Amino acid sequence: MRQRVVRMALVAALVALVLLAVPLALVIRASFFADERGELERDAMAAVIHVSPDFAAGDPVELPPGQSEGRLGVYDTALRLRAGTGPSTADTATRRALAGAMVQQSARSELVAAVPVSHNERVIGVVRAAISTRSVWNRILTAWAALLAAALVALGAAILVARRQARALTAPLESLSRASLAIADGDLSARAATCGINEIDHVADTHNAMVQRLAQLLHHEKNFTANASHQLRTPLTGLQLGLEQALTTPATNLRAAIEDALEHARHLNDTIDEVLQLAQAETATFSRTTFQPVGELLERAERRWHGPLAQDGRRIRFTLDPAATSLPVPGRTTEQILEILLNNAHRHGRGTVTVTLRDMGAALAVDVTDEGNLALHPKALFERGTTTGPGEGIGLALAKDLADTAGARLSLTHTAPTTFTLLLPHTE
């Protein structure tokens, strides 16, 4: 592209030089010939003064030296050369001048100016001044050579400017190309730099916005896979274990087992919807969310987690503000966040798990506390991949994303005992 820009600039410069130089060369040619004709006329007029009235009687004539390299000659009325230089017999211009008018003539080899010499209103002779056209053309060619040299200098300057401008124009595009190649190789952090040229900067900004959007989409897709794996594993395992227990235990209440399986299936369906909503929308609003009384959500959470914690010899306890249990909250989002916090307390905490519901006036606060101590740095808690293992290091980051999309806030409020607090704003 750089060579193309240079070629286009050179073509433009050449066209401009030709359009300027050709008319200028013609003007120089016309000007040189006009100057020579004027100088011949002045020389002839100056010689007329030196021709005395006695010229017709045969007195000799002393001509002044010509102010140019032309030749001066004086002819009598018989058209014979009486003094100076010139053809022995008068030419056409000299004969025409005998009629009493000044004559200029351009021949192939000479420029001629003929001026009549008058006395008592009678023409007594003619002064002829002439110069070779070759000498005029020599001066014209010299001037044209100077013009050509100036044009070549201008063309050289145009080449230097074109190369510099080509570098200035193509460098940002080459940088944009390198950034695009880096992105094609998988480096989504590559960005095109600005250069100060509005049009190219606009392209770079559009390119960067496109890459940023693409990176976000890929990030959402990656997070969706991890979120789905993390959130579906536990309910699926619970559903599978419940159905296997119902099949292998003869005295099992099948109705209760089916109801429990349906509860797990409903929870799975809600989990899938919530994960899909998080992956497809950058921001969610309460208007797109189904609201439920917070008390009902906490009751379902107690039914789901009482058994798993009891199997490990642990308890779950709920401390609820009676006036707050009927207040509506985003149902599926709040349920998913509680599920993650309780699962985190089950897997990484110790002792009794306490869930506290408080009305803070402008918001509802749900605290999830266990008797363990925080082992990780608080700033790393909500970062993905903090812990290792299949599906680990995702839950708290997912819970924070869910809270952000619902306009809520999830934070660590105590490290000993470990306490997470979910603040849910009141809705009208």
matplotlib code that plots the C-alpha trace (Angstrom):
import matplotlib.pyplot as plt

x = [0.0, 2.9, 4.2, 0.7, 0.4, 3.8, 2.8, -0.4, 1.4, 4.0, 1.3, -0.4, 2.9, 3.8, 0.4, 0.7, 4.3, 3.2, 0.2, 2.5, 5.7, 4.2, 2.3, 5.3, 7.7, 5.4, 5.3, 9.1, 9.4, 6.9, 8.5, 12.0, 11.0, 8.9, 11.9, 14.2, 11.8, 11.5, 15.3, 15.7, 13.2, 15.0, 18.4, 16.9, 15.3, 18.6, 20.3, 17.8, 18.9, 22.5, 21.4, 21.8, 19.6, 22.7, 22.5, 20.6, 23.4, 26.0, 27.3, 28.6, 26.7, 28.3, 26.0, 26.1, 27.1, 24.0, 22.7, 22.2, 24.2, 22.0, 23.2, 22.4, 22.3, 21.1, 19.5, 18.7, 15.6, 17.2, 17.2, 21.0, 23.0, 24.8, 26.2, 26.4, 25.7, 22.9, 21.9, 23.2, 19.8, 16.9, 14.6, 10.8, 10.7, 13.0, 11.0, 7.8, 9.4, 10.0, 6.2, 6.7, 5.8, 7.9, 7.9, 8.7, 9.2, 10.0, 11.8, 13.0, 16.6, 16.2, 14.2, 14.0, 12.9, 12.9, 12.4, 12.1, 14.4, 12.4, 13.4, 10.9, 8.1, 10.0, 11.5, 15.2, 16.2, 15.6, 17.4, 17.3, 18.1, 18.3, 19.3, 19.7, 16.8, 19.4, 20.8, 17.2, 16.6, 19.8, 18.6, 15.2, 16.7, 18.8, 15.7, 13.9, 16.8, 16.6, 12.8, 13.4, 16.0, 13.5, 10.8, 13.2, 14.0, 10.3, 9.7, 12.4, 10.9, 7.5, 9.0, 10.5, 7.2, 5.2, 7.4, 7.1, 3.4, 3.0, 4.8, 2.6, -0.6, 0.4, 2.1, -1.3, -2.9, 0.1, -0.3, -4.0, -3.1, -0.6, -3.3, -5.8, -3.3, -2.6, -6.3, -6.6, -3.8, -5.9, -4.5, -7.8, -5.9, -4.3, -5.7, -5.1, -3.3, -4.5, -2.4, -4.0, -5.6, -9.4, -10.5, -7.9, -8.6, -12.3, -11.4, -9.1, -11.8, -14.4, -12.0, -11.2, -14.9, -15.5, -12.7, -13.9, -17.4, -16.0, -13.9, -16.9, -19.0, -16.2, -15.9, -19.6, -19.5, -16.6, -18.2, -21.5, -19.8, -18.1, -21.3, -23.5, -21.0, -20.7, -24.4, -25.9, -23.5, -24.9, -28.6, -28.1, -26.1, -28.9, -31.6, -29.6, -28.9, -32.5, -33.9, -31.3, -32.2, -35.9, -35.2, -32.9, -34.8, -38.0, -39.7, -39.2, -42.2, -42.3, -44.6, -42.1, -39.3, -41.1, -41.9, -38.3, -37.2, -39.7, -38.3, -34.8, -36.0, -37.6, -34.5, -32.5, -34.8, -34.5, -30.7, -30.6, -32.7, -30.6, -27.3, -28.7, -29.9, -26.5, -24.8, -27.1, -27.6, -24.9, -27.2, -30.5, -33.3, -35.9, -38.6, -37.4, -37.3, -40.0, -40.4, -41.1, -41.4, -38.0, -39.4, -40.5, -36.9, -35.4, -37.8, -36.9, -33.2, -33.7, -35.4, -32.6, -29.6, -30.9, -30.1, -26.7, -25.4, -27.0, -25.2, -21.9, -23.0, -23.7, -26.7, -28.4, -30.2, -32.4, -32.9, -35.6, -37.1, -40.8, -41.7, -39.3, -40.2, -43.1, -41.1, -40.5, -37.1, -35.8, -36.8, -34.5, -31.5, -31.7, -32.2, -29.2, -27.0, -28.2, -27.5, -23.9, -23.3, -24.8, -22.8, -19.6, -20.4, -21.0, -17.8, -15.3, -16.9, -17.2, -19.8, -23.3, -24.4, -26.6, -28.8, -30.0, -32.6, -32.6, -34.6, -32.1, -34.8, -33.6, -32.6, -32.9, -29.8, -29.3, -26.2, -24.8, -22.4, -20.4, -18.0, -14.9, -12.2, -11.3, -8.2, -8.0, -7.3, -10.7, -9.8, -9.3, -12.5, -14.6, -12.0, -12.5, -10.0, -9.0, -9.1, -8.3, -10.3, -13.2, -15.8, -14.0, -13.1, -16.3, -19.1, -18.5, -17.5, -20.8, -22.8, -21.3, -22.2, -25.7, -26.0, -24.7, -27.1, -30.0, -28.9, -28.0, -24.6, -22.7, -19.7, -17.6, -18.5, -16.5, -13.6, -14.0, -16.5, -16.8, -19.9, -21.2, -23.9, -26.3, -28.0, -31.2, -32.8, -36.5, -38.8, -42.1]
y = [0.0, 2.3, 2.0, 2.7, 5.9, 7.0, 6.2, 8.1, 11.1, 11.1, 10.9, 13.9, 15.8, 14.9, 16.0, 19.3, 19.9, 19.2, 21.4, 24.2, 23.6, 23.2, 26.6, 28.2, 26.9, 28.3, 31.6, 31.6, 30.9, 33.7, 36.1, 35.5, 36.1, 39.2, 40.6, 40.0, 41.7, 44.7, 44.9, 44.8, 47.6, 49.7, 49.1, 50.0, 53.2, 54.2, 53.7, 55.9, 58.9, 58.4, 58.5, 62.1, 63.8, 63.7, 60.0, 60.1, 62.2, 59.5, 60.6, 57.6, 56.4, 55.6, 53.2, 52.8, 49.5, 47.3, 46.8, 43.2, 40.7, 41.4, 42.9, 46.4, 47.5, 50.7, 50.4, 53.2, 53.6, 51.4, 48.6, 48.4, 47.9, 51.1, 50.5, 47.8, 44.2, 42.3, 40.8, 42.8, 43.1, 44.1, 41.4, 41.5, 43.3, 46.0, 46.6, 46.8, 49.4, 51.7, 52.3, 54.3, 51.8, 49.9, 46.1, 43.1, 39.7, 36.3, 34.0, 30.5, 31.6, 35.3, 37.8, 41.1, 44.6, 47.3, 51.0, 53.6, 56.7, 59.8, 63.4, 66.1, 63.5, 61.5, 58.1, 58.2, 54.8, 51.8, 50.6, 46.8, 45.0, 41.2, 38.4, 34.7, 32.6, 30.1, 32.4, 33.1, 29.4, 28.8, 31.2, 29.6, 26.2, 27.4, 28.8, 25.5, 23.6, 25.8, 25.1, 21.4, 21.4, 23.3, 20.7, 17.9, 19.5, 19.9, 16.3, 15.1, 17.1, 15.6, 12.1, 12.8, 14.3, 11.5, 8.8, 10.6, 11.0, 7.4, 6.3, 8.5, 7.2, 3.5, 3.1, 3.2, 0.8, -1.5, -1.3, -2.1, -5.0, -6.3, -6.0, -7.9, -10.7, -10.9, -11.1, -13.8, -15.7, -15.6, -12.5, -10.7, -8.1, -6.6, -3.1, -0.7, 2.5, 6.0, 8.2, 11.6, 11.1, 11.3, 8.8, 6.2, 6.8, 6.2, 2.9, 2.0, 2.9, 0.8, -2.1, -1.9, -1.7, -4.8, -6.7, -5.6, -6.9, -10.1, -10.6, -10.1, -12.6, -15.2, -14.4, -14.9, -18.1, -19.4, -18.4, -20.0, -23.3, -23.1, -21.7, -24.5, -27.2, -25.7, -25.1, -28.2, -30.8, -30.6, -30.7, -33.5, -35.5, -35.0, -36.0, -39.1, -40.1, -39.6, -41.7, -44.5, -44.6, -44.8, -47.8, -49.7, -49.1, -51.3, -49.3, -45.9, -43.7, -43.4, -40.3, -38.5, -39.6, -38.3, -35.0, -34.6, -35.4, -32.9, -30.3, -31.0, -30.8, -27.5, -26.2, -27.5, -25.7, -22.4, -22.8, -23.3, -20.2, -18.1, -19.2, -18.5, -15.1, -14.3, -15.4, -13.6, -10.3, -7.8, -6.3, -7.6, -5.6, -6.3, -5.9, -9.1, -11.1, -13.0, -11.8, -14.1, -13.6, -14.1, -16.4, -19.0, -19.0, -19.6, -22.4, -24.2, -23.6, -25.2, -28.3, -28.8, -28.3, -29.8, -33.4, -32.9, -31.0, -33.5, -36.3, -34.6, -34.1, -30.4, -28.2, -25.4, -22.7, -19.8, -16.6, -14.5, -11.1, -12.0, -8.6, -9.2, -12.7, -11.5, -8.9, -9.7, -10.4, -11.5, -15.2, -17.3, -15.0, -14.9, -18.6, -19.3, -17.0, -18.7, -22.1, -21.0, -19.6, -22.6, -25.0, -23.0, -23.2, -26.9, -27.7, -25.2, -24.2, -25.9, -26.3, -24.9, -22.8, -19.8, -17.9, -14.5, -12.3, -8.7, -5.6, -2.8, -0.2, 0.5, -3.1, -6.7, -8.3, -12.1, -13.3, -16.8, -17.7, -20.8, -21.5, -21.6, -19.1, -17.6, -19.1, -17.0, -13.3, -11.5, -9.8, -13.2, -14.7, -13.4, -14.1, -17.1, -19.9, -19.0, -22.7, -25.7, -28.8, -29.5, -26.7, -25.0, -21.4, -20.4, -20.3, -17.1, -15.3, -16.5, -15.4, -11.9, -11.7, -12.8, -10.2, -7.5, -8.3, -8.1, -4.8, -6.5, -6.6, -9.5, -9.0, -10.7, -9.0, -11.1, -13.5, -15.2, -16.6, -16.5, -14.4, -13.4, -10.8, -10.4, -6.9, -6.9, -3.5, -3.0, -3.0, -1.1]
z = [0.0, 0.7, -2.8, -4.2, -2.1, -3.4, -7.0, -6.7, -5.2, -7.9, -10.6, -9.1, -8.9, -12.5, -13.8, -11.8, -13.1, -16.7, -16.5, -15.1, -17.1, -20.6, -20.5, -18.8, -21.6, -24.2, -22.4, -22.2, -26.0, -26.9, -24.4, -25.8, -29.4, -28.4, -26.5, -29.5, -31.8, -29.5, -29.2, -33.0, -33.3, -30.8, -32.5, -35.9, -34.5, -32.9, -36.3, -38.1, -36.1, -37.4, -41.1, -42.3, -45.0, -47.3, -47.4, -50.7, -52.2, -51.4, -48.0, -46.0, -42.9, -39.6, -37.8, -34.0, -32.5, -32.1, -28.6, -29.5, -31.4, -34.5, -37.7, -38.9, -42.6, -44.4, -47.8, -50.3, -52.3, -55.0, -52.4, -52.4, -49.2, -48.6, -45.1, -42.4, -42.9, -44.5, -47.9, -50.8, -52.3, -50.0, -48.8, -48.5, -45.2, -46.5, -49.6, -47.6, -45.3, -48.3, -48.2, -45.0, -42.3, -39.9, -40.7, -38.5, -40.1, -38.7, -41.2, -40.7, -40.0, -39.0, -37.2, -39.1, -38.2, -41.0, -40.2, -43.0, -43.0, -43.9, -44.8, -45.6, -45.5, -48.1, -47.6, -48.5, -47.2, -44.9, -41.8, -41.4, -38.2, -38.1, -35.7, -36.3, -34.8, -33.7, -31.1, -29.8, -29.6, -27.7, -25.0, -25.0, -24.6, -21.8, -20.1, -20.7, -19.2, -16.1, -16.0, -16.4, -13.6, -11.3, -12.3, -11.4, -8.1, -7.4, -8.4, -6.1, -3.3, -4.1, -4.0, -0.5, 0.7, -0.8, 0.9, 4.2, 3.9, 2.7, 5.8, 8.0, 6.3, 6.1, 9.5, 11.4, 8.9, 9.2, 13.0, 12.6, 10.4, 13.0, 15.7, 13.5, 12.9, 16.6, 17.3, 14.6, 16.5, 19.7, 21.4, 22.3, 24.3, 21.1, 20.3, 17.4, 18.4, 17.3, 15.1, 15.0, 11.6, 12.2, 9.5, 10.5, 14.2, 13.6, 11.9, 14.8, 17.4, 15.5, 15.3, 19.0, 19.9, 17.7, 19.4, 22.9, 22.0, 20.7, 23.8, 25.9, 23.9, 24.2, 27.9, 28.4, 26.4, 28.4, 31.7, 30.6, 30.1, 33.5, 35.2, 33.8, 34.8, 38.3, 38.9, 37.4, 38.9, 42.5, 41.6, 39.1, 41.7, 44.3, 41.8, 40.8, 44.3, 45.4, 42.5, 43.1, 46.8, 46.0, 43.6, 46.0, 49.2, 49.3, 52.1, 50.4, 50.0, 46.2, 46.3, 48.5, 46.3, 43.2, 44.9, 45.9, 42.3, 40.9, 43.3, 42.1, 38.4, 39.1, 40.6, 37.7, 35.3, 37.2, 37.3, 33.5, 32.9, 35.3, 33.7, 30.2, 31.2, 32.7, 29.5, 27.1, 28.8, 29.9, 32.4, 33.8, 35.3, 37.9, 35.2, 33.6, 36.8, 38.6, 42.2, 45.1, 48.9, 50.4, 53.1, 50.5, 49.1, 52.5, 53.2, 50.0, 50.8, 54.2, 52.7, 50.2, 52.5, 55.8, 54.5, 53.0, 56.1, 58.5, 56.7, 57.7, 61.2, 60.8, 61.3, 59.4, 61.3, 60.0, 61.9, 60.2, 60.7, 60.6, 59.1, 56.2, 55.1, 52.9, 51.1, 47.4, 45.9, 42.5, 42.9, 40.7, 41.1, 44.9, 45.0, 42.9, 45.0, 48.2, 46.6, 45.9, 49.3, 51.1, 48.9, 49.6, 53.4, 53.0, 51.1, 52.6, 56.0, 59.4, 62.1, 62.0, 59.0, 60.0, 57.6, 58.9, 57.2, 58.2, 57.1, 56.7, 55.6, 52.1, 51.5, 52.7, 54.1, 53.9, 55.9, 55.4, 58.2, 59.2, 62.0, 59.8, 59.2, 55.8, 54.4, 51.2, 50.7, 50.6, 47.3, 45.6, 46.8, 43.9, 41.2, 38.9, 39.3, 42.8, 43.8, 41.7, 40.7, 38.4, 38.7, 41.6, 41.9, 40.0, 42.6, 44.4, 41.1, 39.6, 42.7, 42.5, 38.7, 39.5, 42.2, 40.0, 37.2, 39.6, 41.1, 44.4, 46.1, 47.5, 49.8, 52.5, 55.8, 58.3, 58.1, 61.5, 61.4, 57.7, 56.8, 53.3, 53.1, 50.2, 50.0, 48.0, 47.4, 48.2, 45.2, 45.0]

ax = plt.figure().add_subplot(projection="3d")
ax.plot(x, y, z, "-o")
ax.set_aspect("equal")
plt.show()
